[in-house]
């Protein structure tokens, strides 16, 4: 599979604009901590992950770190993609709780 990153950026902009149009410029969530699995284990379907392979992340920490990029106080890191992923996941989760699958 080849992922065209520029196209992905444009797709994300379209989806987020649709969210903003339907729900506004912000999202309130009571969630903070979440489970995630290291991609080395997450893409390995030859073995079932064990309990030690699950890690805990924090949406508050993720969002705080990402906001520092806007203030030019932080350096861009590969981990920022994981942080963005966790934020997009909680946006999707909160919309799903509303039973609104069309955004």
C-alpha atoms as a printed R data frame, in Angstrom:
    type eleno elety resid chain resno       x       y      z
1   ATOM     1    CA   UNK     A     1   0.000   0.000  0.000
2   ATOM     2    CA   UNK     A     2   1.215   3.493 -0.826
3   ATOM     3    CA   UNK     A     3  -0.169   6.372  1.205
4   ATOM     4    CA   UNK     A     4  -0.014   9.742 -0.503
5   ATOM     5    CA   UNK     A     5   0.622  11.983  2.486
6   ATOM     6    CA   UNK     A     6  -0.368  15.198  0.674
7   ATOM     7    CA   UNK     A     7  -3.697  13.631 -0.277
8   ATOM     8    CA   UNK     A     8  -4.157  12.429  3.286
9   ATOM     9    CA   UNK     A     9  -3.587  15.969  4.540
10  ATOM    10    CA   UNK     A    10  -6.299  17.245  2.195
11  ATOM    11    CA   UNK     A    11  -8.675  14.459  3.260
12  ATOM    12    CA   UNK     A    12  -8.131  15.252  6.935
13  ATOM    13    CA   UNK     A    13  -8.831  18.940  6.245
14  ATOM    14    CA   UNK     A    14 -12.111  18.027  4.499
15  ATOM    15    CA   UNK     A    15 -13.214  15.743  7.335
16  ATOM    16    CA   UNK     A    16 -12.312  18.232 10.071
17  ATOM    17    CA   UNK     A    17 -14.073  21.047  8.210
18  ATOM    18    CA   UNK     A    18 -17.187  18.877  8.048
19  ATOM    19    CA   UNK     A    19 -16.914  18.298 11.816
20  ATOM    20    CA   UNK     A    20 -16.585  22.050 12.421
21  ATOM    21    CA   UNK     A    21 -19.578  22.782 10.193
22  ATOM    22    CA   UNK     A    22 -21.757  20.264 12.041
23  ATOM    23    CA   UNK     A    23 -20.513  20.483 15.636
24  ATOM    24    CA   UNK     A    24 -18.474  23.649 16.058
25  ATOM    25    CA   UNK     A    25 -14.832  24.481 16.560
26  ATOM    26    CA   UNK     A    26 -14.283  22.492 19.727
27  ATOM    27    CA   UNK     A    27 -15.073  19.155 21.314
28  ATOM    28    CA   UNK     A    28 -15.759  18.435 24.969
29  ATOM    29    CA   UNK     A    29 -14.803  14.995 26.174
30  ATOM    30    CA   UNK     A    30 -14.594  13.541 29.643
31  ATOM    31    CA   UNK     A    31 -12.036  11.019 28.434
32  ATOM    32    CA   UNK     A    32  -8.342  11.312 29.138
33  ATOM    33    CA   UNK     A    33  -6.569   7.979 29.493
34  ATOM    34    CA   UNK     A    34  -6.725   5.407 26.719
35  ATOM    35    CA   UNK     A    35  -5.166   2.078 25.808
36  ATOM    36    CA   UNK     A    36  -2.863   1.717 22.853
37  ATOM    37    CA   UNK     A    37  -0.559  -0.940 21.529
38  ATOM    38    CA   UNK     A    38   2.879  -0.555 20.034
39  ATOM    39    CA   UNK     A    39   2.607  -0.759 16.217
40  ATOM    40    CA   UNK     A    40   5.231  -3.523 16.153
41  ATOM    41    CA   UNK     A    41   2.689  -5.638 18.005
42  ATOM    42    CA   UNK     A    42  -0.434  -4.104 16.502
43  ATOM    43    CA   UNK     A    43   0.443  -5.118 12.957
44  ATOM    44    CA   UNK     A    44   1.673  -8.596 13.886
45  ATOM    45    CA   UNK     A    45  -1.240 -10.960 13.367
46  ATOM    46    CA   UNK     A    46   0.842 -14.059 13.963
47  ATOM    47    CA   UNK     A    47   0.598 -13.548 17.729
48  ATOM    48    CA   UNK     A    48  -2.109 -12.233 20.030
49  ATOM    49    CA   UNK     A    49  -0.854  -9.291 22.110
50  ATOM    50    CA   UNK     A    50  -0.414  -9.986 25.787
51  ATOM    51    CA   UNK     A    51  -1.247  -7.627 28.642
52  ATOM    52    CA   UNK     A    52   2.281  -6.193 28.800
53  ATOM    53    CA   UNK     A    53   2.036  -4.946 25.215
54  ATOM    54    CA   UNK     A    54  -0.839  -2.587 26.033
55  ATOM    55    CA   UNK     A    55   0.241   0.882 27.068
56  ATOM    56    CA   UNK     A    56  -1.630   3.873 28.497
57  ATOM    57    CA   UNK     A    57  -1.798   7.246 26.793
58  ATOM    58    CA   UNK     A    58  -3.293  10.553 27.884
59  ATOM    59    CA   UNK     A    59  -5.384  12.785 25.623
60  ATOM    60    CA   UNK     A    60  -4.554  15.759 27.854
61  ATOM    61    CA   UNK     A    61  -0.828  15.137 27.439
62  ATOM    62    CA   UNK     A    62  -1.231  14.521 23.705
63  ATOM    63    CA   UNK     A    63  -3.215  17.699 23.094
64  ATOM    64    CA   UNK     A    64  -0.954  19.823 25.303
65  ATOM    65    CA   UNK     A    65   2.111  18.604 23.405
66  ATOM    66    CA   UNK     A    66   0.475  19.250 20.029
67  ATOM    67    CA   UNK     A    67  -0.591  22.771 21.037
68  ATOM    68    CA   UNK     A    68   3.055  23.576 21.769
69  ATOM    69    CA   UNK     A    69   3.739  23.120 18.062
70  ATOM    70    CA   UNK     A    70   1.396  26.036 17.352
71  ATOM    71    CA   UNK     A    71   3.280  28.209 19.826
72  ATOM    72    CA   UNK     A    72   6.579  27.088 18.253
73  ATOM    73    CA   UNK     A    73   7.696  25.915 21.697
74  ATOM    74    CA   UNK     A    74   7.974  22.294 20.683
75  ATOM    75    CA   UNK     A    75   9.831  20.367 18.053
76  ATOM    76    CA   UNK     A    76   7.930  18.172 15.646
77  ATOM    77    CA   UNK     A    77   8.405  14.520 16.489
78  ATOM    78    CA   UNK     A    78   7.264  11.242 14.964
79  ATOM    79    CA   UNK     A    79   5.265  10.766 18.177
80  ATOM    80    CA   UNK     A    80   3.118  13.731 17.116
81  ATOM    81    CA   UNK     A    81   1.496  11.481 14.511
82  ATOM    82    CA   UNK     A    82   0.470   9.120 17.328
83  ATOM    83    CA   UNK     A    83  -0.853  12.079 19.311
84  ATOM    84    CA   UNK     A    84  -2.880  13.314 16.336
85  ATOM    85    CA   UNK     A    85  -4.218   9.803 15.863
86  ATOM    86    CA   UNK     A    86  -5.408   9.615 19.468
87  ATOM    87    CA   UNK     A    87  -7.155  12.993 19.199
88  ATOM    88    CA   UNK     A    88  -8.875  12.018 15.935
89  ATOM    89    CA   UNK     A    89  -9.939   8.751 17.539
90  ATOM    90    CA   UNK     A    90 -11.634  10.504 20.465
91  ATOM    91    CA   UNK     A    91 -13.409  12.890 18.076
92  ATOM    92    CA   UNK     A    92 -14.749   9.888 16.177
93  ATOM    93    CA   UNK     A    93 -15.682   8.146 19.440
94  ATOM    94    CA   UNK     A    94 -17.631  11.151 20.726
95  ATOM    95    CA   UNK     A    95 -19.537  11.465 17.434
96  ATOM    96    CA   UNK     A    96 -20.316   7.736 17.467
97  ATOM    97    CA   UNK     A    97 -21.802   8.127 20.956
98  ATOM    98    CA   UNK     A    98 -24.273  10.567 19.394
99  ATOM    99    CA   UNK     A    99 -25.212   7.830 16.886
100 ATOM   100    CA   UNK     A   100 -24.287  10.215 14.080
101 ATOM   101    CA   UNK     A   101 -22.231   8.160 11.641
102 ATOM   102    CA   UNK     A   102 -22.406  10.762  8.870
103 ATOM   103    CA   UNK     A   103 -20.497  13.428 10.808
